Amino acid sequence: MRRRSADRQSGESGFTLLDMVCVLAIVAMLAAIVVAAFPRHTSRARLEAYAVEAATLLKSDRNAAIRRGQQVGVELSASAKTIRSGASGQVLQLPEDVAFDAVLAAQCAGRDAGAMIWFFPSGMSCGGTLSLSRLGATFEIRVAWLTGGVEIVPAKTF
């Protein structure tokens, strides 16, 4: 009798290694689905990288205006969240979770500036300030009208 009860107990002794591997595989698949469903947000570092890209695009258009001896305009669209180079046609597309705003001159060189920052062969520009922000982090890209210089300034948020 002792022998039968011992055989019975050893046959009912819990989960096998195969059971555990199957459960872990199912958990891993569910975790992959859940992680993929989370929206990807722009980090502060990536926001700063977008500001650097925008400043680089503006500086290259300023340099192109000086080099070519003709006006070059950078087109800005706050609604489409794009910055388009007038010299190269390159477009910087900002993600949906980044707020994009621009304060621009109403007139430049005697005409309506519209949604443009113009650079002149002298190096001067119409000037303006672009603002990129996300969850309390804001970077301003400032274009000086007199020198055409471009700088990035982390804005203070309250």
MDAnalysis code that builds the backbone (N, CA, C; Angstrom):
import MDAnalysis as mda
import numpy as np

u = mda.Universe.empty(474, n_residues=158, atom_resindex=np.repeat(np.arange(158), 3), trajectory=True)
u.add_TopologyAttr("name", ["N", "CA", "C"] * 158)
u.add_TopologyAttr("resid", np.arange(1, 159))
u.add_TopologyAttr("resname", ["MET", "ARG", "ARG", "ARG", "SER", "ALA", "ASP", "ARG", "GLN", "SER", "GLY", "GLU", "SER", "GLY", "PHE", "THR", "LEU", "LEU", "ASP", "MET", "VAL", "CYS", "VAL", "LEU", "ALA", "ILE", "VAL", "ALA", "MET", "LEU", "ALA", "ALA", "ILE", "VAL", "VAL", "ALA", "ALA", "PHE", "PRO", "ARG", "HIS", "THR", "SER", "ARG", "ALA", "ARG", "LEU", "GLU", "ALA", "TYR", "ALA", "VAL", "GLU", "ALA", "ALA", "THR", "LEU", "LEU", "LYS", "SER", "ASP", "ARG", "ASN", "ALA", "ALA", "ILE", "ARG", "ARG", "GLY", "GLN", "GLN", "VAL", "GLY", "VAL", "GLU", "LEU", "SER", "ALA", "SER", "ALA", "LYS", "THR", "ILE", "ARG", "SER", "GLY", "ALA", "SER", "GLY", "GLN", "VAL", "LEU", "GLN", "LEU", "PRO", "GLU", "ASP", "VAL", "ALA", "PHE", "ASP", "ALA", "VAL", "LEU", "ALA", "ALA", "GLN", "CYS", "ALA", "GLY", "ARG", "ASP", "ALA", "GLY", "ALA", "MET", "ILE", "TRP", "PHE", "PHE", "PRO", "SER", "GLY", "MET", "SER", "CYS", "GLY", "GLY", "THR", "LEU", "SER", "LEU", "SER", "ARG", "LEU", "GLY", "ALA", "THR", "PHE", "GLU", "ILE", "ARG", "VAL", "ALA", "TRP", "LEU", "THR", "GLY", "GLY", "VAL", "GLU", "ILE", "VAL", "PRO", "ALA", "LYS", "THR", "PHE"])
u.atoms.positions = np.array([
    [0.785, -1.187, 0.000],
    [0.000, 0.000, 0.000],
    [0.836, 1.265, 0.000],
    [1.852, 1.184, 0.673],
    [2.721, 2.344, 0.690],
    [3.253, 2.634, -0.701],
    [3.514, 1.636, -1.415],
    [4.084, 1.806, -2.732],
    [3.081, 2.492, -3.688],
    [1.850, 2.143, -3.667],
    [0.857, 2.770, -4.535],
    [0.683, 4.251, -4.216],
    [0.618, 4.612, -2.995],
    [0.445, 6.026, -2.659],
    [1.677, 6.829, -3.054],
    [2.854, 6.249, -2.984],
    [4.072, 6.933, -3.410],
    [4.059, 7.144, -4.919],
    [3.606, 6.159, -5.699],
    [3.523, 6.293, -7.154],
    [2.516, 7.372, -7.544],
    [1.413, 7.393, -6.840],
    [0.376, 8.363, -7.132],
    [0.875, 9.792, -6.861],
    [1.587, 9.986, -5.792],
    [2.090, 11.310, -5.442],
    [3.135, 11.785, -6.437],
    [3.996, 10.927, -6.898],
    [5.038, 11.353, -7.833],
    [4.443, 11.708, -9.193],
    [3.316, 11.154, -9.578],
    [2.667, 11.469, -10.853],
    [1.918, 12.790, -10.820],
    [1.615, 13.324, -9.676],
    [0.854, 14.563, -9.546],
    [1.692, 15.669, -8.924],
    [2.927, 15.776, -9.285],
    [3.824, 16.668, -8.546],
    [3.971, 18.078, -9.124],
    [3.005, 18.658, -9.812],
    [3.076, 20.067, -10.211],
    [3.311, 20.278, -11.690],
    [3.903, 21.444, -12.018],
    [4.107, 21.867, -13.399],
    [5.390, 21.281, -13.968],
    [5.364, 21.040, -15.256],
    [6.574, 20.561, -15.922],
    [7.320, 21.767, -16.501],
    [8.514, 21.538, -16.941],
    [9.306, 22.589, -17.559],
    [8.614, 23.101, -18.827],
    [8.001, 22.220, -19.567],
    [7.284, 22.610, -20.779],
    [6.113, 23.537, -20.450],
    [5.387, 23.263, -19.371],
    [4.296, 24.137, -18.941],
    [4.819, 25.543, -18.634],
    [5.919, 25.625, -17.941],
    [6.495, 26.918, -17.557],
    [6.974, 27.694, -18.789],
    [7.594, 27.010, -19.733],
    [8.077, 27.671, -20.954],
    [6.893, 28.210, -21.754],
    [5.821, 27.457, -21.855],
    [4.620, 27.916, -22.578],
    [4.023, 29.152, -21.914],
    [3.925, 29.139, -20.601],
    [3.374, 30.288, -19.872],
    [4.268, 31.510, -20.082],
    [5.573, 31.358, -19.992],
    [6.485, 32.477, -20.198],
    [6.394, 33.012, -21.628],
    [6.223, 32.140, -22.594],
    [6.079, 32.573, -23.984],
    [4.807, 33.396, -24.168],
    [3.723, 32.957, -23.552],
    [2.452, 33.698, -23.649],
    [2.589, 35.059, -22.977],
    [3.209, 35.110, -21.815],
    [3.416, 36.375, -21.104],
    [4.293, 37.316, -21.944],
    [5.330, 36.789, -22.576],
    [6.209, 37.612, -23.412],
    [5.456, 38.181, -24.608],
    [4.593, 37.382, -25.241],
    [3.813, 37.877, -26.373],
    [2.848, 38.971, -25.938],
    [2.187, 38.793, -24.802],
    [1.275, 39.819, -24.295],
    [2.031, 41.092, -23.945],
    [3.204, 40.961, -23.360],
    [4.014, 42.137, -23.022],
    [4.429, 42.883, -24.290],
    [4.785, 42.168, -25.340],
    [5.168, 42.808, -26.600],
    [4.005, 43.580, -27.199],
    [2.806, 43.038, -27.112],
    [1.616, 43.719, -27.635],
    [1.326, 44.973, -26.821],
    [1.430, 44.878, -25.515],
    [1.149, 46.023, -24.646],
    [2.176, 47.126, -24.862],
    [3.452, 46.780, -24.951],
    [4.495, 47.782, -25.157],
    [4.306, 48.470, -26.507],
    [3.933, 47.738, -27.525],
    [3.715, 48.329, -28.846],
    [2.520, 49.275, -28.850],
    [1.571, 49.059, -27.966],
    [0.378, 49.895, -27.922],
    [0.628, 51.235, -27.234],
    [1.693, 51.347, -26.411],
    [1.991, 52.593, -25.730],
    [2.439, 53.630, -26.748],
    [1.909, 54.847, -26.657],
    [2.358, 55.879, -27.584],
    [3.794, 56.290, -27.266],
    [4.518, 56.604, -28.306],
    [5.902, 57.037, -28.125],
    [5.894, 58.560, -28.003],
    [6.414, 59.062, -26.918],
    [6.433, 60.495, -26.675],
    [7.832, 61.050, -26.911],
    [7.869, 62.303, -27.265],
    [9.137, 62.977, -27.495],
    [9.770, 63.328, -26.157],
    [10.977, 62.872, -25.946],
    [11.695, 63.168, -24.707],
    [12.285, 64.573, -24.781],
    [12.748, 65.060, -23.647],
    [13.385, 66.386, -23.598],
    [14.622, 66.403, -24.499],
    [15.403, 65.336, -24.453],
    [16.612, 65.270, -25.290],
    [16.251, 65.298, -26.770],
    [15.204, 64.588, -27.154],
    [14.790, 64.579, -28.564],
    [14.232, 65.937, -28.972],
    [13.530, 66.613, -28.050],
    [13.021, 67.955, -28.318],
    [14.180, 68.910, -28.576],
    [15.224, 68.794, -27.775],
    [16.411, 69.628, -27.977],
    [17.074, 69.295, -29.327],
    [17.074, 68.028, -29.697],
    [17.636, 67.626, -30.995],
    [16.835, 68.242, -32.145],
    [15.508, 68.310, -32.015],
    [14.694, 68.968, -33.037],
    [15.049, 70.456, -33.124],
    [15.284, 71.094, -31.980],
    [15.672, 72.508, -31.978],
    [17.019, 72.688, -32.685],
    [17.956, 71.787, -32.452],
    [19.259, 71.854, -33.123],
    [19.094, 71.649, -34.632],
    [18.254, 70.707, -35.030],
    [18.003, 70.483, -36.465],
    [17.405, 71.727, -37.120],
    [16.444, 72.366, -36.426],
    [15.820, 73.574, -36.975],
    [16.850, 74.696, -37.096],
    [17.676, 74.871, -36.080],
    [18.705, 75.916, -36.115],
    [19.712, 75.648, -37.228],
    [20.073, 74.395, -37.425],
    [21.009, 74.033, -38.488],
    [20.423, 74.347, -39.855],
    [19.149, 74.050, -40.043],
    [18.476, 74.346, -41.304],
    [18.463, 75.859, -41.556],
    [18.156, 76.638, -40.525],
    [18.132, 78.098, -40.663],
    [19.527, 78.641, -40.979],
    [20.546, 78.143, -40.297],
    [21.918, 78.607, -40.542],
    [22.385, 78.260, -41.954],
    [22.012, 77.076, -42.420],
    [22.438, 76.699, -43.777],
    [21.747, 77.570, -44.820],
    [20.508, 77.978, -44.578],
    [19.826, 78.871, -45.514],
    [20.434, 80.276, -45.475],
    [20.840, 80.727, -44.314],
    [21.525, 82.018, -44.214],
    [22.830, 81.969, -45.006],
    [23.588, 80.905, -44.813],
    [24.855, 80.759, -45.540],
    [24.629, 80.678, -47.056],
    [23.549, 80.007, -47.458],
    [23.228, 79.906, -48.885],
    [22.892, 81.279, -49.462],
    [22.182, 82.107, -48.707],
    [21.838, 83.455, -49.177],
    [23.101, 84.285, -49.379],
    [24.036, 84.185, -48.454],
    [25.293, 84.926, -48.573],
    [26.106, 84.400, -49.762],
    [26.215, 83.091, -49.860],
    [27.014, 82.451, -50.914],
    [26.439, 82.723, -52.315],
    [25.123, 82.641, -52.454],
    [24.469, 82.825, -53.761],
    [24.281, 84.292, -54.137],
    [24.290, 85.154, -53.116],
    [24.047, 86.568, -53.381],
    [22.591, 86.875, -53.669],
    [21.685, 86.073, -53.137],
    [20.242, 86.300, -53.333],
    [19.466, 85.877, -52.090],
    [18.243, 86.384, -51.985],
    [17.397, 86.078, -50.828],
    [17.036, 84.596, -50.802],
    [17.002, 84.063, -49.593],
    [16.551, 82.683, -49.390],
    [15.531, 82.722, -48.257],
    [14.387, 82.095, -48.475],
    [13.326, 82.089, -47.475],
    [13.097, 80.710, -46.885],
    [12.879, 80.686, -45.586],
    [12.536, 79.451, -44.877],
    [11.042, 79.511, -44.600],
    [10.316, 78.514, -45.070],
    [8.863, 78.485, -44.912],
    [8.491, 77.720, -43.645],
    [7.642, 78.328, -42.828],
    [7.210, 77.737, -41.563],
    [5.721, 77.474, -41.595],
    [5.319, 76.311, -41.116],
    [3.894, 75.994, -41.021],
    [3.620, 75.422, -39.635],
    [2.981, 76.235, -38.792],
    [2.652, 75.769, -37.439],
    [1.578, 74.694, -37.477],
    [0.640, 74.787, -38.415],
    [-0.433, 73.800, -38.476],
    [0.082, 72.435, -38.944],
    [0.976, 72.430, -39.934],
    [1.539, 71.169, -40.429],
    [2.775, 70.744, -39.636],
    [3.259, 71.655, -38.771],
    [4.451, 71.410, -37.946],
    [5.666, 71.085, -38.812],
    [5.877, 71.946, -39.814],
    [7.006, 71.749, -40.714],
    [7.839, 73.015, -40.837],
    [9.115, 72.810, -41.129],
    [10.045, 73.883, -41.455],
    [10.706, 73.447, -42.760],
    [10.546, 74.274, -43.808],
    [11.052, 73.914, -45.142],
    [12.153, 74.888, -45.563],
    [13.300, 74.338, -45.902],
    [14.438, 75.119, -46.365],
    [14.158, 75.666, -47.760],
    [14.463, 76.954, -47.951],
    [14.319, 77.547, -49.274],
    [15.503, 77.234, -50.170],
    [16.639, 76.902, -49.579],
    [17.834, 76.623, -50.368],
    [17.890, 75.175, -50.835],
    [17.618, 74.252, -49.940],
    [17.767, 72.830, -50.281],
    [16.441, 72.102, -50.469],
    [15.350, 72.693, -49.995],
    [14.055, 72.016, -50.054],
    [13.857, 70.999, -48.945],
    [14.858, 70.850, -48.088],
    [14.762, 69.909, -46.960],
    [13.618, 70.321, -46.038],
    [12.884, 69.328, -45.544],
    [11.753, 69.586, -44.660],
    [12.004, 68.920, -43.316],
    [11.851, 69.686, -42.258],
    [11.907, 69.142, -40.902],
    [10.469, 68.984, -40.433],
    [10.051, 67.740, -40.223],
    [8.689, 67.432, -39.768],
    [8.737, 67.161, -38.273],
    [8.007, 67.948, -37.508],
    [7.949, 67.770, -36.061],
    [6.831, 66.799, -35.707],
    [7.008, 66.006, -34.651],
    [5.962, 65.053, -34.268],
    [4.731, 65.752, -33.699],
    [3.637, 65.021, -33.662],
    [2.353, 65.568, -33.205],
    [2.374, 66.050, -31.753],
    [3.175, 65.416, -30.905],
    [3.154, 65.782, -29.488],
    [4.037, 66.989, -29.172],
    [4.670, 67.584, -30.173],
    [5.492, 68.777, -29.973],
    [4.686, 70.001, -30.415],
    [4.562, 70.977, -29.515],
    [3.878, 72.225, -29.854],
    [4.868, 73.122, -30.587],
    [4.444, 73.657, -31.722],
    [5.299, 74.490, -32.572],
    [4.628, 75.829, -32.771],
    [5.359, 76.900, -32.477],
    [4.812, 78.240, -32.638],
    [5.912, 79.129, -33.208],
    [5.520, 80.157, -33.930],
    [6.490, 81.083, -34.509],
    [5.990, 82.511, -34.360],
    [6.888, 83.387, -33.940],
    [6.614, 84.815, -33.894],
    [7.499, 85.435, -34.967],
    [6.853, 85.968, -36.006],
    [7.578, 86.457, -37.180],
    [7.231, 87.907, -37.456],
    [8.077, 88.553, -38.250],
    [7.817, 89.919, -38.679],
    [6.617, 89.925, -39.619],
    [5.768, 90.948, -39.490],
    [4.610, 91.064, -40.381],
    [5.054, 91.467, -41.778],
    [6.053, 92.354, -41.845],
    [6.582, 92.785, -43.130],
    [8.091, 92.659, -43.132],
    [8.606, 92.408, -44.323],
    [10.050, 92.258, -44.458],
    [10.453, 92.771, -45.835],
    [11.421, 93.658, -45.874],
    [11.909, 94.234, -47.127],
    [10.773, 94.865, -47.939],
    [9.851, 95.531, -47.231],
    [8.773, 96.245, -47.893],
    [7.627, 95.389, -48.404],
    [7.561, 94.140, -48.020],
    [6.452, 93.274, -48.457],
    [6.007, 92.403, -47.284],
    [4.824, 91.799, -47.421],
    [4.329, 90.908, -46.376],
    [5.259, 89.709, -46.266],
    [5.655, 89.405, -45.030],
    [6.576, 88.279, -44.811],
    [5.839, 86.955, -44.809],
    [4.582, 86.980, -44.425],
    [3.822, 85.725, -44.344],
    [4.423, 84.804, -43.298],
    [4.475, 83.532, -43.607],
    [5.020, 82.534, -42.678],
    [6.438, 82.167, -43.108],
    [7.244, 83.209, -43.339],
    [8.607, 83.004, -43.843],
    [9.607, 83.771, -42.986],
    [10.799, 83.225, -42.919],
    [11.948, 83.977, -42.431],
    [12.875, 84.117, -43.636],
    [13.113, 85.361, -44.038],
    [13.951, 85.629, -45.210],
    [15.359, 85.961, -44.766],
    [16.327, 85.400, -45.474],
    [17.742, 85.732, -45.274],
    [18.215, 86.468, -46.517],
    [19.033, 87.518, -46.302],
    [19.484, 88.369, -47.394],
    [20.963, 88.140, -47.672],
    [21.429, 88.540, -48.870],
    [22.837, 88.344, -49.228],
    [23.815, 89.024, -48.264],
    [23.352, 90.053, -47.576],
    [24.197, 90.757, -46.604],
    [24.380, 89.965, -45.311],
    [23.576, 88.900, -45.124],
    [23.603, 88.127, -43.877],
    [22.461, 88.491, -42.949],
    [21.826, 89.626, -43.203],
    [20.692, 90.050, -42.378],
    [19.480, 89.161, -42.664],
    [18.453, 89.321, -41.843],
    [17.230, 88.540, -42.033],
    [16.025, 89.338, -41.576],
    [14.858, 88.746, -41.754],
    [13.627, 89.336, -41.218],
    [13.508, 89.058, -39.727],
    [14.202, 88.063, -39.266],
    [14.179, 87.709, -37.851],
    [12.917, 86.974, -37.454],
    [12.938, 86.466, -36.251],
    [11.787, 85.754, -35.719],
    [12.204, 84.795, -34.618],
    [11.220, 84.238, -33.966],
    [11.465, 83.275, -32.899],
    [10.564, 82.069, -33.105],
    [11.181, 80.892, -33.149],
    [10.438, 79.635, -33.220],
    [10.447, 79.023, -31.832],
    [9.351, 78.411, -31.473],
    [9.236, 77.803, -30.154],
    [8.799, 76.348, -30.287],
    [9.582, 75.445, -29.710],
    [9.247, 74.018, -29.669],
    [9.068, 73.635, -28.210],
    [7.918, 73.042, -27.881],
    [7.701, 72.685, -26.478],
    [6.962, 71.363, -26.349],
    [7.224, 70.729, -25.209],
    [6.598, 69.441, -24.894],
    [6.704, 69.215, -23.405],
    [5.578, 69.082, -22.723],
    [5.499, 68.759, -21.296],
    [6.445, 69.583, -20.424],
    [6.314, 70.892, -20.489],
    [7.093, 71.764, -19.619],
    [8.482, 72.097, -20.123],
    [8.960, 71.462, -21.165],
    [10.263, 71.784, -21.738],
    [10.038, 72.603, -23.002],
    [10.712, 73.748, -23.101],
    [10.562, 74.621, -24.261],
    [11.930, 75.095, -24.728],
    [12.127, 75.044, -26.021],
    [13.343, 75.576, -26.629],
    [12.928, 76.604, -27.668],
    [13.574, 77.768, -27.608],
    [13.322, 78.809, -28.592],
    [14.511, 78.889, -29.538],
    [14.217, 79.002, -30.819],
    [15.234, 79.225, -31.831],
    [15.039, 80.667, -32.271],
    [16.002, 81.507, -31.943],
    [15.888, 82.936, -32.218],
    [16.772, 83.313, -33.409],
    [16.169, 84.039, -34.342],
    [16.883, 84.531, -35.511],
    [16.941, 86.050, -35.388],
    [18.150, 86.600, -35.252],
    [18.331, 88.045, -35.112],
    [18.157, 88.717, -36.466],
    [17.380, 89.787, -36.509],
    [17.120, 90.449, -37.786],
    [18.349, 91.183, -38.298],
    [19.146, 91.771, -37.406],
    [20.280, 92.577, -37.831],
    [21.444, 91.736, -38.351],
    [21.736, 90.652, -37.662],
    [22.894, 89.838, -38.047],
    [22.507, 88.542, -38.755],
    [21.261, 88.129, -38.632],
    [20.845, 86.842, -39.197],
    [21.333, 85.663, -38.361],
    [21.952, 85.959, -37.236],
    [22.466, 84.913, -36.361],
    [21.339, 84.076, -35.778],
    [21.632, 82.797, -35.567],
    [20.643, 81.856, -35.058],
    [21.158, 81.287, -33.744],
    [20.316, 81.315, -32.726],
    [20.698, 80.735, -31.433],
    [19.534, 79.940, -30.837],
    [19.893, 78.955, -30.024],
    [18.896, 78.141, -29.327],
    [18.947, 78.511, -27.854],
    [17.781, 78.798, -27.306],
    [17.701, 79.211, -25.908],
    [16.654, 78.348, -25.215],
    [17.031, 77.626, -24.142],
    [16.000, 76.926, -23.380],
    [15.133, 77.965, -22.657],
    [13.856, 77.943, -22.904],
    [12.944, 78.921, -22.308],
    [12.547, 78.474, -20.910],
    [12.387, 79.436, -20.058],
    [11.937, 79.146, -18.700],
    [10.430, 78.961, -18.725],
    [9.976, 77.883, -18.089],
    [8.534, 77.645, -18.005],
    [8.133, 77.735, -16.545],
    [6.992, 78.308, -16.319],
    [6.534, 78.508, -14.936],
    [5.386, 77.603, -14.624],
])
